[in-house]
């Protein structure tokens, strides 16, 4: 489960539309621009990640790490519990 302080970093990434790399607990990785947070059809909290090919809706509970791909003063790498 994502803590409140960890969720703040997700919101910062979306607010500034930062390019990020998301690593999921199952080992998959996604890179793109953090766009927004919303709930999916199962009411699970998600991050919207957009890249050249498509837009991905990724459950925040599936996140293992989020890495900023540009220099940003608020974070470089966040590890989720």
C-alpha positions in Angstrom: 0.0 0.0 0.0 1.2 3.5 -0.9 1.7 5.8 2.1 0.5 9.4 2.1 4.0 10.8 1.8 4.8 8.4 -1.1 1.5 9.4 -2.8 2.6 13.1 -2.5 5.5 12.3 -4.9 3.2 10.7 -7.4 1.1 13.9 -7.3 4.2 16.1 -7.7 5.2 14.0 -10.8 1.8 14.5 -12.3 1.6 18.2 -11.4 4.8 19.0 -13.1 4.3 16.4 -15.9 7.6 14.8 -15.1 9.1 12.1 -17.3 9.4 9.0 -15.0 10.2 5.4 -15.1 7.8 3.2 -13.1 8.9 -0.3 -12.0 6.1 -2.6 -10.9 6.3 -5.3 -8.3 6.0 -7.9 -11.1 9.2 -6.6 -12.7 7.5 -4.7 -15.6 8.7 -1.2 -16.3 7.0 1.7 -18.0 8.5 5.1 -19.0 6.6 8.2 -20.0 5.2 11.4 -18.7 3.2 11.4 -15.5 -0.1 13.0 -16.4 -2.7 12.5 -13.6 -4.1 10.3 -10.9 -7.6 8.7 -11.0 -9.5 5.6 -10.1 -10.0 2.8 -12.5 -13.3 0.9 -13.0 -12.5 -1.2 -9.9 -12.1 2.0 -7.9 -8.3 1.4 -7.4 -6.1 4.5 -7.3 -4.0 4.8 -10.5 -1.4 7.0 -12.2 -1.8 7.9 -15.8 1.4 7.6 -17.7 1.6 8.8 -21.3 4.3 7.9 -23.9 4.6 8.1 -27.7 2.7 4.8 -28.2 -0.1 5.1 -25.7 -1.5 6.1 -22.4 -1.2 3.6 -19.5 -3.3 3.4 -16.4 -1.2 1.8 -13.6 -2.4 0.9 -10.2 -0.4 2.7 -7.5 -0.5 -0.4 -5.3 1.5 -2.3 -8.0 4.4 0.2 -7.9 7.8 -0.8 -6.6 9.8 2.3 -7.7 9.3 5.6 -9.4 12.4 7.3 -10.9 12.5 10.8 -12.2 14.1 10.9 -15.7 14.9 14.6 -15.5 16.6 16.6 -12.8 13.9 17.7 -10.3 14.5 19.1 -6.8 11.7 17.1 -5.1 12.9 13.5 -5.8 15.0 11.2 -8.0 14.0 7.8 -6.8 11.0 6.7 -4.7 10.7 3.2 -3.4 7.2 2.0 -2.5 6.4 -0.4 0.4 
